[in-house]
Amino acid sequence: MGYVAVKGGTKAIDASIERLTFERLKNQEIIEIETIMATMKSLIDQIMSESSLYSPYLAALAIKQAEGSMEEAVFLMRAHRSTLPRLYYSQAVESETMLVERRISASFKDIPGGQILGATKDYTHRLLDFELLEEDPAENEAWLSNYQKASEAVKASDELEFFPKVVDYLREEGLFENYERDNTDPVDITKQSIAFPASRSARLQVLTRGQTGAVTALGYASLRGYGQVHPTVGEVRVGSLPIYVAHPNEGEQDEEDAFYIGEIQVTEVESFVPVTKKNDANEQELEFEIGYGICYGQNETKAIAMSILDQCLEHPESSFPTHDEEFVLLHIDSVEATGFISHLKLPHYVTFQSKLDSIRNVKKGGHTDEN
């Protein structure tokens, strides 16, 4: 691809950046980072997930700098992440240790430990709330006080902190296969380019940091017939997972010696997918497999769609695009996709002039040099 230099472009670019600053400041309103963190949680969760950087504060800063543009905020976070040193690798997280805030199953009405609806918009009316135009801080404070008192009154003393997995009870019945623990180191796609065929660890990394809209769209495509996976959601969990790191200068250590460095909120989904397999008698029988999805924050739609695509990519099918790992994994990344589309705005003078010359030549009765 050829480009030619744009003479005098530096002054024009500086003027463009100044104009951008003017557009941000002209209304003379300043939004605080704390305000973004308190009022735009879903947006922050998406940006942290797509940028692979868990920092609500930095995500809020990126939103402010990008003026609400998701793709620009993710780009800023990815760029900042690339400058950070990697000091430690955390220990593997067991999701059974999640402090659950929300837990539901679409497969069973009654699950061990019960269903916890938690905070969700699933049961709200999708109508504009015009009362939000005139919110009163005093009324909000009074509502919060009453809610906290009511919550403390109904909180059971024997309330469960940790909840069993729904799939574990099905495994006990022999309905799901038990797998040996895989202790091999996962592929780190932020350190090396993804190669095909990709390992499952690489696929899951690409999916969890994929653009929410793209992952959702491809998951939906599979449900509509452009794939062979139509699961039942076994369990959706939203909660906090503790993160531990081992001492960097010591050898073998017990788990109790690890250092707690904080926690992250995640959404985890296990979908149950019926598949047909041959048994020992070479007969077809129905079994269940699990599609897995997990992402930062509370983003249940993306996690469910990720579990669909995880199962799609476990069973490659050339006739279905959602089962083609190159098609899926190379087209859901926010920075890659928006970057390549946006590059079309850059000068393409040489290539376009070449096409123009060819067309003019043909119009004049000549022949094109292109095959």
MOJO-V270492 format. One record per helix or strand of 3 or more residues. SS is the DSSP state (alpha for helix, beta for strand). FROM is the first residue (numbers start at 1). LEN is the number of residues. Records with the same first field share a line. If there is no record, write none. Layout:
SS=FROM-LEN + FROM-LEN
This chain:
alpha=9-17 + 33-7 + 41-11 + 56-10 + 70-12 + 95-3 + 130-5 + 137-18 + 166-7 + 200-9 + 212-15 + 255-3 + 300-15 + 321-3 + 325-5 + 334-12 + 349-15
beta=99-6 + 232-14 + 259-20 + 284-13
